[in-house]
Amino acid sequence: MAEQISMPSSMGGLVRYFDDFKTKVELSPNFVVGVIVAIVILEYAFHNLI
């Protein structure tokens, strides 16, 4: 049988910075989608009024 060779595991130079940094302002995805929808509606309304 062939002998199994164990290769060292590596991350390939990738560094995860999100574990070290915590922001003070956190927005929920629902809030962001709501703001975008509101902007689109306002833009549509202003475009039709002028």
C-alpha positions in Angstrom: 0.0 0.0 0.0 1.0 3.6 -0.5 2.3 5.5 2.4 0.1 8.5 3.4 1.9 11.9 3.6 0.5 14.5 5.9 0.9 18.1 4.6 1.0 21.1 6.9 -2.3 23.0 7.1 -2.1 26.7 6.2 -4.4 29.6 5.6 -2.6 30.7 2.5 -1.8 34.2 3.8 -5.3 35.0 4.6 -5.8 37.1 7.8 -9.2 37.5 9.5 -9.4 41.1 10.9 -13.1 41.0 11.7 -12.4 39.2 14.9 -10.3 42.1 16.2 -12.4 45.0 15.3 -15.8 45.8 16.8 -17.8 48.8 15.5 -19.9 51.0 17.8 -22.6 51.4 15.2 -24.3 48.2 14.0 -27.2 48.4 11.5 -29.6 45.5 10.9 -30.0 44.3 7.4 -33.7 45.1 7.6 -33.0 48.7 8.4 -30.5 49.0 5.4 -33.1 47.5 3.0 -35.8 49.8 4.4 -33.6 52.9 3.9 -32.8 51.9 0.3 -36.5 51.3 -0.5 -37.4 54.7 1.0 -34.8 56.4 -1.1 -36.0 54.7 -4.3 -39.6 55.7 -3.5 -38.6 59.3 -2.8 -36.5 59.4 -6.0 -39.4 58.0 -8.0 -41.9 60.6 -6.5 -39.5 63.5 -7.1 -38.9 62.4 -10.6 -42.6 62.3 -11.4 -43.4 65.7 -9.7 -40.8 67.7 -11.6 
